[in-house]
């Protein structure tokens, strides 16, 4: 079962920095992320979602491929590609993978203009190593589906000061 974590940052850049850090941890097999979306509330009050996957473009690409293949069978590859790309784009636009878009937009409405919320769907993680890696990164935990002790550990980690590294003593 996946857990959802929503952390608010003062800027989109800071939220993107944290998302990148989580992906680096995923490359080290310390966390498995199902989805990671940044919602930004602009000065005009509109909310923009910065998603990892553009489902419309992915659908158009896939539909174009399959349409070309079917079109070649019926000796009409250009028509097949066009119909396939159009239907793939429509299907991709209607698809909603990962975290529900309406949920993210509704929750992001409560943000201050200029702030950004990082929505992360966590499939599994090595908790102690991930919390150590994100220690002192800042942000405010807005919502989680974690139990109370794990949520408090997350709050403590992101608000804690990162440990300072002392310079190595030189051997003289």
Secondary structure, DSSP 8 states (H G I E B T S, - for coil): --EEEEEEESSHHHHHHHHHHHHHHHHTTSEEEEEEEEEEE-TTS-EEEE-S--HHHHHHHHHHHHHHHHHHHTT-HHHHHHHHHHHHHHHHHH---SS-HHHHHHHHTTS-TT-EEEEEEEEEE-HHHHHHHTTT---EEEEE-S-HHHHHHHHHHHHS------------
